[in-house]
Amino acid sequence: MESEGIGAARATPGQRLIQASYALDAGEGCIGQARRHALAFLERAVHEHRVVVPERARDLTQLVVSELVTNALKYAPGPVLMKLGITTRRMEVTMWDSALAVPVALTSDPARIGRHGLEIVKAVSEYFVIQPDSVGKRITAHIALPDPPSEPSLRTPT
C-alpha cells in the first residue's frame, strides 16, 4: 500500500517535496521490497522534482531502510510501516512497528558480532530519533543531501 503527498512546483530548502507511506508485511523479501520502494521514491524525486540525489545518498538510504526494517521484523510482531519524505536538503526515513520496547544503540565494539544496526544508522544519519507511540514506536533518520549546484554566473570574465 502506498500513499503520497502532493509536491510543490517550487519548494523552499526545508520544505517536503513529496512523501509516501508503505505497509510492509513480514514475509520473505520484505527487506528487498522496502529498498526497492526507497529507490523508486528517490527516482521520482529526481525526475519529477529535480532533487539532487548523489549515489552516496542512495546507498545510505538503502542501508538505513535495510537496517530499520530488519530490526522491526526481528523484534516486533505485526506489520511494519515505512514513511519516506524528501526535501531539497535531506531524505527522511521513518519506520513504525508495534513493539513497545525502545531499542538502544550499543556502544561500538569491534569484537561484537551482530547488533550493530542502530549504531550504523546513527553514524550515517544527520538526525536520528526514536519516539515511543501509543501502540509501538517510530524511528526516524534523516540522510543529508548536498546543496544543489548554483546557477552558472552570467558575468563574462574580464
N, C-alpha and C positions, 0 to 999 in steps of 0.2 A: 504494500500500500504506500502511496506517495501523495503528499500534499505540498503545494507550493505557494510561496508568497509572490506577489507581483513586483517586478523590478521597476525602477525609475529610469527615465531616459538619461538624466544627468544626476549623478549622486555626489554628495559631499564626501570627503575622505573617509569618515567613520560610518556612513550610512549603509545599512544592509541592502544589498542589491537584490538578492534572491535568497530563498530558503526552501528547504524541502525536508520532509519527515518520512521515515521508513519504518514499518513494523517488520522486525526480523524474527523468524521462527528459530528454534534451537536445533533445526535439522542439519544434516550433513551439508556442507557447502555454504553455511550461513556466513562465515567469515569472508570467504571469497566474494559472496554476493554483496556484502557490505562494502568491500573495497571497490567492486565494480560500480556500485551506486555512487560512491565518492568520486571516482574518476569521471563518470558521466556528468556528475554535478559540476566538477571543475571544467570540463569541456564546454558545458553550457555557459558557464560564467565567462570563459574566454571568447567563445563565438558570439554570444548574444549581448554581452556587456563589456567586452574588450578589457577584461581584467587581466593583468599581467600575472601569470602563474608559472614561475620557473619550475624546472624539473625537480629541484630540491624540495620545493613546497609540495609538489605532487607526491613525491616519495614519502615525505614526512606525514602527509595527510593519510596515506595508506597505512603507514606504520602505526599512527595514533589510532585509526579506526580498528586495525587488527588487534592491537593490544587491549583496547577498551571492550570490544566485542568478545574477545577471548575471556577476559575477566568476568564479564557479565554471564557468559554461558557456563563458566566454571563454578561460579559462586551463587548464582541467583536462579531460583525456579521461575518458570514462566517466560513471558515474552520479553524482548529487548526492543526498545525504540531508539532510533538514531535520528538526530536532527542535525542538518548541515545548514550553515549560513555563510555568506561571504560578503565582505566589504572590499573596497579598493586596497585595504591595508592588511586584512587578515582573513584566514579561513577559520570558521568556528565549527567545532565538532562537539556535540553533546550526546551522551549515551545515558539512557534511563533503563534501570532494571528494578525488579521487585524486591531485592534483598535489602533488609533493613540495616545490616551491618555495614558500617562505613569503613572502606579499606584504608590501609595506611601504607604509604610508600616506605619501604625499608631503606635503611642507610646502605650505602654502597658496600658491597662485599664481593670481591672478585672470586672468592672460594665458593660462594653460594651458587648452586645450580638451580636455575629457575627462579620464579617470583621476582623478576626484575621489571615487569611490565609498567607499573605506575612510575617507577624510578626513571624508566626510559621516556615515558610520556611527559613527565615533569621536566626532564632535561631538554627536550626538543620544543617545548611549548613556551610562548611568551607569557601565557596566562594559564593557570590550572586551578580548578576549584572542585571540591566535592560538596554537594548540597543534599542533606537529608530531605526526603519528601515524605508525605503522609503515608505512602504505600511503597516506599523504596528509596532510591537515591538517584541523583543526576550527577554525572561527571562531565565537566566542560573543559575543553582545551582549545586554545587559540594558537594558530600557526601563523607566524608573520609572513606577509607578502612584501616584496620590495616596493619602493615608491615607483610609480610609473615613470617611464622616461620623459624628460621635459621636452617641450616643443623645441625644435631647432630654431636657433636665432635667425632673424631676418636681416640682421646687420651684415653689411659687407665688410670684409677685412680692410683695414687701412694700411 
